[in-house]
Structures are given as structure tokens and as C-alpha cells.
């Protein structure tokens, strides 16, 4: 199983290209090759998926009933701006200007591996969205991860 993990500081080149960190590239599934899918995140960030991981999500969204207005609205917003990107010979890919504006990314970015995907953040916005209170983080760990009293934090 390939697990995308870690937090990496990156710089964009003047053309808006980002070099995918080597550890992230090395953990991409072989079947993804150099093809990835970039979408807008639910928070003000971009989300980068290997093709196989994207296919699972794509199929779920496409399975929604197109005759239901709420589902159509969700599909329209979910797929808005979705683009396929290809890594070049130095693992670099283009971030479209509309996506950069959405995420507020200018010259620097933070790439965060989250298992089946990576988020790409403007560094200042990323800090705003992190939990700063250790007690809150601990409570969330207990709530989301503890299945019995032996795991209580």
C-alpha cells in the first residue's frame, strides 16, 4: 500500500509550477505514473490525487442521481476546476492560475500528505487551519480513534 505522508515546504517557479517532493513522488502508486488529478479542496487549498484514488471518488460522485437538483449542484461544484496534471522529467507540474487564486498560493506552498492524497496550501492559510490547542487535538484523537478504554488519550 502506498501512503502519502509528510509536510513539505515548496516554492513555485515564475510560471506557477511546483516540484512534487521526492518522498511524495516515491510513494505514488506505480499505476499513476506521471498522471495526477488536481481539484479545489473544501478548505482554501488544492488537493492532488493519484489517478487510482481519484477514480474511487469520481465514481462515487458520478453515481449520484443526476435528476436530483441537490446532487447536480454538488457534482457541479465538486468537479469545478478539476484538472489532470502530468509530472515532467523533474517531477514538476503546472498549477492553473484559477486554482492558485482559489488557494491564495503565490510563491510558496506547503504540500501535506494525507494517505490517499496531498493537500497544497498557502503557508499562512495552512497555519490558520491547524489546531493550535493541544488539548483540543487530544480530545479529537480520543473521539475519532479510541474504540475502547485502552486507547483513551
Secondary structure, 3 states (H helix, E strand, C coil): CCCEEEEEEEEECCCCEEECCHHHHHCCCHHHCCEEEEEECCCCCEEEEEHHHHHHHHHHHHCCCCCCHHHHHHHHHHHCCCEEEECCCCCEEECCHHHHHHHCCCCEEEEEEEECEEEEECHHHHHHHCCCCHHHHHHHHHHHHCCCHHHCC
